[in-house]
Amino acid sequence: IRTKLTHEKLDYLRSEYKFEQKLYLSYIRTAQYFPNAIENGQTIFDVFKETSAKQDIDLLTKEIFQIKNFSD
């Protein structure tokens, strides 16, 4: 979930050349899984359920390390 402020800041960063080249295409959405995991002394990967948070972190990690999916 991205807020109006998040959209505004992201639009600003994308419009500034000095920042535009440093942004990743992937982003991590806010999720209740993060505070819940912290409260329980876990990571979001300790939960077996597939979550949007896990998917987002996976996509960002692959982008950072330039890992392609076999299905791509």
TACOR-V884642 format. One record per residue. N is the residue number from 1. SS is DSSP state (a for helix, b for strand, c for the rest). PSI is psi in degrees with one decimal (999 if undefined). Layout:
n = {N,N}
ss = {SS,SS}
psi = {PSI,PSI}
This chain:
n = {1,2,3,4,5,6,7,8,9,10,11,12,13,14,15,16,17,18,19,20,21,22,23,24,25,26,27,28,29,30,31,32,33,34,35,36,37,38,39,40,41,42,43,44,45,46,47,48,49,50,51,52,53,54,55,56,57,58,59,60,61,62,63,64,65,66,67,68,69,70,71,72}
ss = {c,c,c,a,a,a,a,a,a,a,a,a,a,a,a,c,a,a,a,a,c,c,c,c,c,c,c,c,c,c,c,a,a,a,a,a,a,a,a,c,c,c,c,a,a,a,c,c,c,c,c,a,a,a,a,a,a,a,a,a,a,a,a,a,c,c,c,c,c,c,c,c}
psi = {124.7,137.2,169.9,-42.7,-40.6,-44.5,-43.0,-45.6,-41.0,-42.9,-41.5,-48.2,-40.2,-26.0,-16.2,118.0,-40.2,-24.6,-34.4,-42.6,-10.9,-2.0,144.0,156.6,-31.9,153.5,159.4,118.5,155.8,146.2,144.5,-17.1,-33.2,-56.8,-32.6,-44.8,-44.0,-44.8,-35.8,4.8,31.8,178.4,167.4,-16.5,-8.1,-15.5,131.7,-23.9,138.2,126.8,162.3,-34.4,-44.1,-44.2,-43.5,-44.6,-39.6,-46.7,-43.6,-41.9,-44.6,-38.4,-44.6,-45.1,6.9,49.0,128.5,145.1,149.5,-26.0,-9.3,999}
